[in-house]
Amino acid sequence: EGDIGHEGDIGHEGDNGHEGDIGHEGDIGHEAHSNQEGGGGDQEPGQQQAAMALLPPAEGPQHEIPKPRMAPRKFTQVQVEELENMYKHNPYPDTITRRDLANRIGETEGRVKTWFKNRRAKFSRNQRLAMVRNAQPATLNQFYFIVLQ
């Protein structure tokens, strides 16, 4: 069984998602399947050994342990009020304005930039929903059928 969605072979036993020799079972890209005639490749033999030492062993199933996600940090009510105030005046603040606002509310410029991006997305989504809610219901007499012979 192989890993699906990685750069290695799909459906071959022993693949660990490493890019390497195609059509071999077992260790992919390891010395066992490397060119046996004079080392081959663009690297010196010492470099090949050093590069191979960096690869994890291919024995047994290997699964990456996902890092635990950090709990999302929320803006305080005061911070949200400051951000909303600025958004009313300018939904696309420049870098200097964002940096100044971030310093005022005690946040990073990156989080402020992301907040504005998300706020603009929320506005667009609400606009589309309002248009759908206010749309006239379609009736059959509004549809036209064209018959081509």
C-alpha positions as CSV (number, residue, x, y, z in Angstrom):
1,E,0.0,0.0,0.0
2,G,1.4,3.4,-0.9
3,D,0.7,6.9,0.1
4,I,-1.7,8.8,-2.2
5,G,-1.1,12.4,-2.9
6,H,2.7,12.4,-2.5
7,E,5.5,12.7,-5.0
8,G,6.5,9.0,-4.7
9,D,4.8,6.0,-6.4
10,I,1.2,5.4,-5.8
11,G,0.2,1.9,-4.9
12,H,3.7,0.4,-4.3
13,E,4.6,-1.0,-0.9
14,G,7.3,0.9,1.0
15,D,6.8,4.3,-0.6
16,N,7.1,7.1,1.9
17,G,6.3,10.0,-0.4
18,H,9.9,10.7,-1.3
19,E,10.7,11.5,-4.9
20,G,13.0,8.8,-6.3
21,D,13.3,5.8,-8.5
22,I,10.0,4.8,-10.2
23,G,8.8,1.2,-10.5
24,H,10.7,-0.2,-7.5
25,E,9.2,-1.5,-4.3
26,G,10.9,-0.7,-1.0
27,D,13.4,2.1,-0.4
28,I,12.7,4.9,-2.9
29,G,15.8,7.0,-3.8
30,H,18.1,5.2,-1.3
31,E,21.4,3.6,-2.1
32,A,19.9,0.2,-2.7
33,H,18.4,1.6,-6.0
34,S,21.1,4.1,-6.9
35,N,23.3,3.8,-9.9
36,Q,25.9,1.2,-9.0
37,E,28.4,2.2,-11.7
38,G,30.8,4.7,-10.2
39,G,28.2,6.5,-8.1
40,G,26.5,8.4,-11.0
41,G,24.6,11.7,-10.5
42,D,25.9,15.2,-10.1
43,Q,27.1,14.7,-6.5
44,E,30.4,13.3,-5.3
45,P,30.2,10.0,-3.4
46,G,30.7,11.8,0.0
47,Q,27.9,14.2,-0.8
48,Q,25.6,11.3,-1.8
49,Q,26.2,9.6,1.5
50,A,25.6,12.9,3.4
51,A,22.4,13.4,1.5
52,M,21.2,9.9,2.2
53,A,21.9,10.3,5.9
54,L,19.3,13.1,5.9
55,L,16.6,10.8,4.6
56,P,14.5,8.9,7.2
57,P,14.8,5.1,7.1
58,A,12.1,3.5,4.9
59,E,11.4,0.5,7.1
60,G,7.8,0.1,8.3
61,P,5.0,2.6,7.9
62,Q,6.0,6.2,8.7
63,H,3.4,8.8,9.4
64,E,4.1,12.4,10.3
65,I,2.6,13.4,13.6
66,P,0.6,16.6,12.9
67,K,1.5,19.5,15.0
68,P,-1.3,20.6,17.4
69,R,-3.0,23.7,16.2
70,M,-2.9,26.7,18.4
71,A,-6.1,28.1,19.7
72,P,-7.2,31.0,17.5
73,R,-6.5,34.4,19.2
74,K,-9.4,36.7,19.2
75,F,-9.4,40.4,19.0
76,T,-10.7,42.3,22.0
77,Q,-13.9,44.3,21.7
78,V,-11.9,47.5,21.8
79,Q,-9.6,46.3,19.1
80,V,-12.5,45.3,16.9
81,E,-14.1,48.7,17.3
82,E,-10.8,50.4,16.2
83,L,-10.5,48.0,13.2
84,E,-14.2,48.6,12.2
85,N,-13.8,52.3,12.6
86,M,-10.8,52.3,10.2
87,Y,-12.6,49.9,7.8
88,K,-15.5,52.4,7.6
89,H,-13.1,55.1,6.4
90,N,-10.8,52.9,4.3
91,P,-11.4,49.2,3.6
92,Y,-8.0,49.1,1.8
93,P,-5.5,50.7,4.2
94,D,-1.9,50.9,3.0
95,T,1.1,49.4,4.8
96,I,1.9,52.5,6.8
97,T,-1.7,52.9,8.0
98,R,-2.0,49.2,8.9
99,R,1.3,49.4,10.8
100,D,0.2,52.5,12.7
101,L,-3.2,50.8,13.6
102,A,-1.4,47.6,14.7
103,N,0.8,49.6,17.0
104,R,-2.2,51.5,18.4
105,I,-4.1,48.3,19.2
106,G,-1.1,46.2,20.2
107,E,-1.2,43.7,17.4
108,T,1.0,42.6,14.6
109,E,0.7,44.2,11.2
110,G,0.1,40.8,9.7
111,R,-2.9,40.1,11.9
112,V,-4.3,43.5,11.0
113,K,-3.8,42.9,7.3
114,T,-5.5,39.5,7.6
115,W,-8.4,41.1,9.5
116,F,-9.0,43.6,6.7
117,K,-8.8,40.9,4.1
118,N,-11.4,38.8,6.0
119,R,-13.6,41.8,6.6
120,R,-13.7,42.6,2.9
121,A,-14.6,39.0,2.2
122,K,-17.4,39.1,4.8
123,F,-18.7,42.3,3.2
124,S,-18.7,40.8,-0.3
125,R,-20.4,37.6,1.0
126,N,-23.1,39.7,2.7
127,Q,-23.6,41.7,-0.5
128,R,-24.2,38.6,-2.5
129,L,-26.6,37.1,0.0
130,A,-28.5,40.4,0.1
131,M,-28.9,40.3,-3.7
132,V,-30.1,36.7,-3.6
133,R,-32.6,37.5,-0.9
134,N,-34.0,40.5,-2.7
135,A,-34.1,38.9,-6.1
136,Q,-37.5,38.5,-7.7
137,P,-38.8,34.9,-7.8
138,A,-38.6,33.5,-11.3
139,T,-41.8,32.7,-13.0
140,L,-42.3,30.6,-16.1
141,N,-43.4,33.6,-18.3
142,Q,-39.9,35.1,-17.8
143,F,-38.2,32.2,-19.5
144,Y,-37.7,32.0,-23.2
145,F,-37.1,28.9,-25.1
146,I,-35.3,28.9,-28.4
147,V,-35.8,25.9,-30.6
148,L,-33.2,25.4,-33.3
149,Q,-34.0,23.2,-36.3
